[in-house]
């Protein structure tokens, strides 16, 4: 074997091909690598030129591995898994006190933030960084240590434990419910402002007023008018301020209902089929991750 044959191809080209294998899509691979899809295709072609064989072929605008690509897939993915693990361990060795938790902003502001002092009291050596974002972070790439995600609990290659099953129902301020006109049954919504949530989660959809009114069998209420919000916490704040009636999610309204800032004037309750899960990598968690997951599950033991 000549020296040139033993020389490794470009690491950038190998990374692009591994991202394509892992994600199954040039577009998703490009998103992971923060490059364009054209750049991913260019890097894969460069890799093919460097190893001297075709690795993928296109049929009807879809790509599939050649026998040569299949021959290297398992070893290449294993090698990059090892690299990611090495980087995580290096980061953990120099930043053992930092725990990054990715969480939806609405759940962070309405539920998690007020409970965090309990975790700090039990684990004072661990500093929690809340990354409040709707973006789906890549746990395997080390973008966060823990994620709290909304969905059906199906996150391929990751470990997920259910925090809450979600139920949806109308909520308003007690003063609004007792006002003029009062809120005693779904038809009374015709005399009130409906607050809407414009939010499309990564998995599935979130029910809005038309869905809830159908479940209530109510056809006399105009379902589309009213202020719209892209953040659930803002819609709930508007409801607490007496600006209208919102649809509340069970985990996000639990504290406001218990403390009397919101009330449920009537049913029905919709089971959305979704919920919030605490999600971690599939490998053995660090001690700080283990403690945080155990703590947060304990916070929802009576859900």
Secondary structure, 3 states (H helix, E strand, C coil): CCHHHHCCCCHHHHHHHHHHHHHCCHHHHHHHHCCCHHHHHHHHHHHHHHHCCCCEEEECCEEEECHHHHHHHHHHHHHHHHHHHHHHHHHHHHCCCEEEEEECHHHHHHHHHHHHHHHHHHCCCCEEEEEECCCCCCCCCCCCCEEEEEECCCCCCEEEEEEEEEEEEEEECHHHHCCCCCCCCHHHHHHCCEEEECCCCCCCCCCCHHHHHHHHCCCCCCCCCCCEECCHHHHHHHHHCCCCEEEEEHHHHHHHHHCCCCECCCCCCEEEEEEEEEEEECCCCCHHHHHHHHHHHHHCCCC
